[in-house]
Amino acid sequence: MAHRMTARDLELGEERVVRVNRTAAVVKGGRRFGFAALVIVGDRRGTIGLGQGKAREVPNSIEKAARDARKNLVRYPLRGDTIPHQVVGKYRSSRVILRPAAPGTGIKAGATVRAVVEELGIRNILTKAMGSRNPLNLVKATLDGLSQLRSKEEIFTLRGLPVLADRDRPKLEPTGLDKEERARKQKDARRGGKPDRGGRGGAGRGRRGRGEEEGGGDAAPETPEAGATETK
């Protein structure tokens, strides 16, 4: 669950500009330009803030947006360098799917969503953006998905269960099989699921056996009896 934070309790990095939008108003003397900046700031440890600022000059708009972002800091629950579970964030016509990933996967995301998750401190995640690609909509959709995250402790507390570490949980063993049968099944699995049937040698021995029974093969020739004599 997301929690509001204050800037004085955190070590925030430099602000990151997502987009600067330019607007123009046609007046009697010509065009009058304005700039709207979208900035995010975070500590790369699970806290991030979003801010917007408008001014006649680009530096002033970015400064206003950075001040606004430091006022809207929110901490989100993470699981190491990824998220605890899959979520889908929505804002207006934009949708963003966030999925946890194994170590070494990296950040699979576009430029806008990547900026958010990097400032949050996530290093392994899978994302998919659908609908509008407006940067403001994507950022707010990503934050909406992050606000739906729940840590293991929160889920166990809501269900009234004791919170146990992974190493303290009982290990479940397969039942109904003795040690010899489990070892045999593991041996068959290593061989590709084929049980031992005697190999090619056994089949050869069987063929030779059938040949001997039928009278073929290398049988010894019959010899005349010792008492028999040759007649002319």
C-alpha positions as CSV (number, residue, x, y, z in Angstrom):
1,M,0.0,0.0,0.0
2,A,1.3,3.5,-0.9
3,H,2.2,5.9,1.9
4,R,2.7,9.7,1.7
5,M,6.3,10.8,2.6
6,T,8.0,14.2,3.3
7,A,11.1,15.4,1.5
8,R,13.0,16.2,4.6
9,D,13.0,12.5,5.6
10,L,14.6,11.3,2.3
11,E,17.7,11.7,0.3
12,L,16.3,12.6,-3.1
13,G,18.2,12.7,-6.3
14,E,18.0,15.1,-9.1
15,E,14.7,15.7,-10.8
16,R,14.1,13.9,-14.1
17,V,12.2,15.8,-16.9
18,V,9.8,13.5,-18.7
19,R,8.5,16.1,-21.1
20,V,8.3,19.9,-21.7
21,N,5.3,20.9,-23.8
22,R,5.2,24.2,-25.6
23,T,2.1,26.2,-26.1
24,A,1.5,29.4,-28.2
25,A,-1.1,32.1,-27.8
26,V,-1.6,34.5,-30.8
27,V,-1.9,38.1,-29.7
28,K,-1.8,41.4,-31.4
29,G,2.0,41.8,-31.2
30,G,2.7,38.2,-32.4
31,R,2.9,34.9,-30.6
32,R,3.3,34.4,-26.8
33,F,4.8,31.1,-25.9
34,G,4.4,29.1,-22.7
35,F,6.0,25.9,-21.4
36,A,4.5,23.1,-19.3
37,A,7.0,20.7,-17.7
38,L,6.4,17.2,-16.4
39,V,9.0,16.2,-13.8
40,I,9.5,13.1,-11.5
41,V,11.8,12.9,-8.6
42,G,12.7,9.9,-6.4
43,D,15.2,8.3,-4.1
44,R,15.5,5.0,-6.0
45,R,14.4,3.1,-2.9
46,G,10.7,2.9,-3.4
47,T,9.7,6.6,-3.2
48,I,8.7,8.8,-6.1
49,G,6.8,12.1,-6.7
50,L,5.2,13.6,-9.8
51,G,5.0,17.4,-10.4
52,Q,3.8,19.8,-13.1
53,G,4.8,23.4,-13.7
54,K,4.0,26.1,-16.2
55,A,5.9,29.3,-17.0
56,R,7.0,31.6,-19.8
57,E,10.5,30.1,-19.7
58,V,11.7,26.5,-19.7
59,P,13.9,26.7,-16.6
60,N,11.2,28.3,-14.6
61,S,8.6,25.7,-15.6
62,I,11.0,22.8,-14.6
63,E,11.8,24.5,-11.3
64,K,8.1,24.8,-10.5
65,A,7.5,21.2,-11.4
66,A,10.4,20.0,-9.3
67,R,9.0,21.8,-6.2
68,D,5.5,20.3,-6.9
69,A,7.0,16.8,-7.2
70,R,8.8,17.1,-3.8
71,K,5.4,17.9,-2.2
72,N,3.8,14.8,-3.6
73,L,6.2,12.0,-2.6
74,V,4.7,8.5,-2.2
75,R,6.4,5.3,-1.0
76,Y,5.4,2.1,-2.8
77,P,6.1,-1.5,-1.6
78,L,8.7,-3.3,-3.6
79,R,10.2,-6.8,-3.5
80,G,13.9,-6.5,-3.8
81,D,14.6,-4.9,-7.2
82,T,11.1,-5.7,-8.7
83,I,7.4,-5.5,-7.7
84,P,5.6,-8.1,-5.6
85,H,2.9,-9.1,-8.1
86,Q,1.3,-8.1,-11.4
87,V,-0.9,-5.0,-11.6
88,V,-2.7,-3.0,-14.3
89,G,-2.8,0.8,-14.0
90,K,-5.4,2.9,-15.8
91,Y,-5.7,6.6,-16.4
92,R,-8.1,8.1,-19.0
93,S,-7.4,6.1,-22.3
94,S,-4.0,4.7,-21.2
95,R,-3.4,1.3,-19.6
96,V,0.0,0.0,-18.3
97,I,0.6,-3.6,-17.3
98,L,3.4,-4.1,-14.8
99,R,4.8,-7.6,-14.2
100,P,7.6,-8.8,-11.9
101,A,10.7,-10.2,-13.5
102,A,13.6,-12.5,-12.5
103,P,17.0,-11.1,-11.7
104,G,18.9,-10.2,-14.8
105,T,15.9,-9.4,-16.9
106,G,16.3,-5.6,-16.8
107,I,13.7,-3.0,-17.5
108,K,11.5,-3.8,-20.5
109,A,9.6,-0.6,-21.0
110,G,9.3,2.5,-23.1
111,A,10.9,5.9,-22.4
112,T,8.1,7.3,-20.2
113,V,7.4,4.2,-18.1
114,R,11.2,3.5,-17.8
115,A,11.8,6.9,-16.3
116,V,9.2,6.2,-13.6
117,V,10.5,2.7,-12.6
118,E,14.1,3.8,-12.7
119,E,13.5,6.7,-10.3
120,L,11.6,4.2,-8.1
121,G,14.5,1.9,-7.9
122,I,13.2,-1.1,-9.9
123,R,15.8,-3.0,-11.9
124,N,13.8,-6.0,-13.2
125,I,10.3,-5.6,-14.6
126,L,8.2,-6.3,-17.7
127,T,5.8,-3.6,-18.9
128,K,3.3,-3.1,-21.7
129,A,1.6,0.2,-22.5
130,M,-1.7,0.2,-24.4
131,G,-4.0,2.9,-25.5
132,S,-2.9,6.6,-25.5
133,R,0.8,7.3,-25.5
134,N,0.5,10.7,-24.0
135,P,3.4,11.0,-21.4
136,L,1.2,12.5,-18.7
137,N,-1.4,9.7,-19.1
138,L,1.3,7.0,-19.1
139,V,2.9,8.3,-16.0
140,K,-0.3,8.6,-14.1
141,A,-1.4,5.1,-15.3
142,T,1.9,3.7,-14.0
143,L,1.5,5.4,-10.6
144,D,-2.1,4.0,-10.5
145,G,-0.8,0.5,-11.0
146,L,1.9,1.0,-8.3
147,S,-0.7,2.2,-5.9
148,Q,-2.4,-1.2,-6.1
149,L,0.7,-3.1,-4.9
150,R,0.5,-5.0,-1.6
151,S,3.4,-6.5,0.3
152,K,3.4,-9.9,1.8
153,E,3.0,-8.6,5.3
154,E,-0.1,-6.6,4.4
155,I,-1.8,-9.6,2.8
156,F,-1.0,-11.9,5.7
157,T,-2.3,-9.2,8.2
158,L,-5.5,-8.7,6.2
159,R,-6.1,-12.5,6.2
160,G,-5.3,-12.8,9.9
161,L,-2.3,-15.1,9.4
162,P,1.1,-14.9,11.1
163,V,3.8,-13.4,9.0
164,L,6.6,-16.0,8.5
165,A,9.8,-15.6,6.7
166,D,10.5,-17.9,3.7
167,R,13.0,-20.0,5.6
168,D,10.6,-20.5,8.5
169,R,7.8,-22.0,6.4
170,P,7.3,-25.8,6.6
171,K,8.7,-27.7,3.6
172,L,6.1,-29.9,1.9
173,E,7.3,-33.4,0.8
174,P,5.4,-35.5,-1.7
175,T,3.3,-38.2,-0.1
176,G,2.4,-41.7,-1.3
177,L,5.8,-42.6,-2.6
178,D,8.6,-44.4,-0.8
179,K,12.3,-43.5,-1.2
180,E,13.1,-46.2,-3.8
181,E,10.1,-45.3,-6.0
182,R,11.0,-41.6,-5.9
183,A,14.6,-42.4,-6.8
184,R,13.4,-44.5,-9.7
185,K,11.1,-41.8,-11.0
186,Q,13.9,-39.2,-10.8
187,K,16.2,-41.6,-12.7
188,D,13.6,-42.0,-15.5
189,A,13.1,-38.3,-15.7
190,R,16.8,-37.7,-16.2
191,R,16.7,-40.3,-19.0
192,G,13.9,-38.4,-20.8
193,G,11.0,-40.2,-19.3
194,K,11.9,-43.6,-20.9
195,P,12.0,-46.5,-18.4
196,D,14.9,-49.1,-18.6
197,R,13.8,-52.0,-20.8
198,G,17.1,-53.7,-21.2
199,G,18.5,-51.7,-24.1
200,R,19.4,-52.9,-27.5
201,G,21.3,-55.9,-26.2
202,G,18.1,-57.4,-24.7
203,A,16.2,-57.1,-28.0
204,G,19.1,-58.9,-29.8
205,R,19.1,-61.7,-27.3
206,G,15.4,-62.1,-27.8
207,R,15.8,-62.4,-31.5
208,R,18.6,-65.0,-31.2
209,G,16.4,-67.0,-28.8
210,R,13.5,-67.1,-31.2
211,G,15.9,-68.3,-34.0
212,E,17.2,-71.1,-31.9
213,E,13.8,-72.3,-31.0
214,E,12.7,-72.4,-34.6
215,G,15.7,-74.5,-35.6
216,G,17.7,-71.8,-37.4
217,G,20.9,-70.1,-36.5
218,D,24.3,-71.7,-36.1
219,A,23.1,-75.2,-35.0
220,A,25.8,-78.0,-35.0
221,P,25.5,-80.4,-38.0
222,E,24.4,-84.0,-37.5
223,T,27.1,-86.6,-37.5
224,P,26.7,-90.3,-38.3
225,E,26.7,-92.7,-35.5
226,A,29.9,-94.5,-34.5
227,G,28.6,-98.0,-35.5
228,A,27.3,-97.2,-38.9
229,T,29.3,-98.3,-42.1
230,E,29.2,-97.0,-45.6
231,T,27.5,-99.3,-48.1
232,K,28.2,-99.5,-51.8
